[in-house]
Amino acid sequence: MSEQTPQTVTDARLSHALSCWQHWRCNHDWPTRADIDSDELRLLLPNLYVVEAVDGGRRFRYVLAGATIRNTLHFELSGRYFDELFQGDILERNMAAYHAVIGGRGEYAIQRWEQRGRPVIRFRRLLLPLASDRQCIDGVLGFALYDLLPDHDGKPIDHIHDPVTIVPEQEAILDLNPPA
């Protein structure tokens, strides 16, 4: 992944989400879940999700996931751990990305999921840190925007029995150092 600045968030909706996150942060190290203003994110609520780091990031659990995410993936994420939902490449990439976020970095990525060599979904993702005490990062605010690709047959994506390969198209680590 290449080091880039927040201006690399090329999707206007995700750029808006990043601006909101920076506003909620104010002069604190990190925003909390309570800072999230649903009015500011009205159009992105179906694409929003919150993840908590459990045992310092040994595991990650979805706290909530918007309707677009559930409807695209065809399963409920809320209350479930990554290692209950994912395996292989998806689990490894998610664990690495979320560890980076709880380490104080943001991530903007455009990725394509492929099954049996055919692309099924292209998505844009933004991951941003959250801290329940404003200092120690223990959560992630995420946004996922999906595009079903022409080769997608409309059936649920069975990534457990029919593994998905992630093909990165663009990835940027966002430097989100706390205010001085």
C-alpha positions in Angstrom: 0.0 0.0 0.0 1.3 3.4 -0.8 1.5 6.3 1.7 -0.9 9.0 0.6 -2.7 11.9 2.2 -6.5 12.2 2.9 -6.9 14.0 -0.4 -6.6 10.6 -2.1 -10.2 9.8 -1.1 -11.6 10.2 -4.6 -15.2 9.2 -4.0 -17.2 12.4 -3.1 -19.5 10.5 -0.6 -16.5 9.0 1.3 -14.6 12.3 1.2 -17.7 13.8 2.9 -17.6 11.1 5.5 -13.9 11.8 6.2 -14.7 15.6 6.6 -17.5 14.7 9.0 -15.1 12.5 11.0 -12.5 15.3 11.1 -15.2 17.7 12.4 -16.4 15.3 15.1 -12.8 14.9 16.2 -12.6 18.7 17.0 -9.5 19.2 19.1 -9.5 15.7 20.6 -7.3 12.8 19.7 -10.1 10.6 18.2 -13.9 10.8 17.9 -16.2 8.5 19.9 -19.3 6.6 18.6 -21.4 9.2 20.4 -19.9 11.9 18.2 -21.3 10.3 15.0 -24.0 12.7 13.7 -26.5 10.7 11.6 -28.0 13.9 10.2 -24.6 14.7 8.6 -24.4 11.2 7.2 -28.0 10.8 6.2 -27.2 9.5 2.7 -24.5 7.2 3.9 -26.3 5.5 6.8 -27.1 2.4 4.7 -23.4 2.1 3.9 -22.1 2.7 7.4 -20.8 0.1 9.9 -19.1 0.1 13.3 -16.6 -2.5 14.4 -15.2 -2.9 17.9 -11.7 -4.2 18.7 -11.9 -7.0 21.2 -9.0 -7.9 23.5 -6.8 -5.2 22.0 -7.5 -6.2 18.4 -7.1 -10.0 18.8 -10.6 -10.2 17.4 -13.0 -7.7 15.7 -16.8 -7.7 16.1 -19.3 -5.8 14.0 -21.5 -3.7 16.3 -23.8 -2.6 13.5 -24.0 -2.6 9.7 -26.3 -0.6 7.4 -28.9 -2.1 5.2 -26.9 -1.8 1.9 -24.1 -3.9 3.4 -26.5 -6.6 4.6 -28.4 -6.6 1.4 -25.3 -6.8 -0.8 -23.6 -9.5 1.2 -26.8 -11.4 2.0 -26.1 -12.0 5.6 -26.2 -10.1 8.9 -23.0 -8.8 10.3 -24.1 -7.1 13.5 -22.9 -8.9 16.6 -20.7 -11.3 14.7 -16.9 -11.6 14.7 -14.7 -11.5 11.6 -13.4 -15.0 12.2 -17.1 -16.3 12.2 -17.8 -14.7 8.9 -14.7 -14.7 6.9 -11.7 -17.0 6.1 -8.6 -17.0 3.9 -7.7 -13.9 1.9 -10.7 -11.8 3.1 -10.0 -12.6 6.8 -6.3 -11.9 6.5 -6.8 -8.6 4.6 -9.5 -7.4 7.0 -7.4 -8.2 10.1 -4.4 -6.3 8.7 -6.5 -3.3 7.7 -8.3 -3.1 11.0 -5.1 -3.5 13.0 -3.7 -0.5 11.1 -6.8 1.5 11.9 -6.6 0.7 15.7 -3.0 1.7 15.3 -4.1 5.2 14.3 -4.3 5.0 10.6 -7.2 5.4 8.2 -7.7 3.4 5.0 -9.3 4.2 1.7 -9.5 1.3 -0.7 -11.1 0.3 -4.0 -11.2 -3.4 -4.4 -12.8 -6.1 -6.6 -13.9 -9.4 -5.3 -13.6 -12.3 -7.8 -14.9 -15.9 -7.6 -13.6 -18.6 -10.0 -11.7 -15.9 -11.9 -14.8 -13.7 -12.6 -15.4 -10.3 -10.9 -18.5 -10.2 -8.8 -18.3 -7.0 -6.7 -16.3 -3.8 -6.8 -16.4 -1.7 -3.7 -14.9 1.5 -2.2 -14.2 1.4 1.6 -13.2 4.0 4.1 -12.0 3.0 7.6 -11.6 5.5 10.4 -10.6 5.1 14.1 -13.0 5.6 17.0 -12.0 5.8 20.7 -14.5 5.4 23.5 -12.3 7.5 25.8 -11.1 9.8 23.0 -7.6 8.6 23.4 -7.3 4.8 23.1 -8.6 3.5 19.7 -11.0 0.6 20.3 -13.3 0.8 17.3 -13.6 1.5 13.6 -16.1 3.6 11.7 -16.4 2.1 8.2 -18.2 2.9 5.0 -18.7 0.5 2.1 -20.0 1.5 -1.3 -20.7 -1.5 -3.6 -21.1 -2.0 -7.3 -22.3 -5.4 -8.5 -20.4 -6.2 -11.7 -21.9 -7.6 -14.9 -20.6 -11.1 -14.2 -22.4 -11.2 -10.9 -25.4 -13.6 -11.2 -27.5 -11.9 -8.4 -27.1 -14.9 -6.1 -25.7 -14.5 -2.6 -21.9 -14.5 -2.6 -20.9 -17.7 -0.8 -17.4 -16.8 0.3 -17.2 -19.7 2.7 -17.8 -22.6 0.2 -16.6 -20.7 -2.9 -13.6 -18.6 -1.9 -13.4 -15.0 -2.9 -10.1 -13.4 -4.1 -9.6 -9.7 -3.4 -8.0 -7.7 -6.2 -6.8 -4.3 -5.0 -7.4 -1.5 -7.5 -6.4 1.4 -5.2 -5.3 1.5 -1.6 -4.2 4.5 0.5 -3.2 4.7 4.1 -4.5 8.0 5.6 -2.2 9.8 8.1 -4.7 10.8 10.8 -2.3 12.0 13.5 -4.0 13.5 16.5 -4.0 17.3 16.7 -0.9 18.7 18.4 
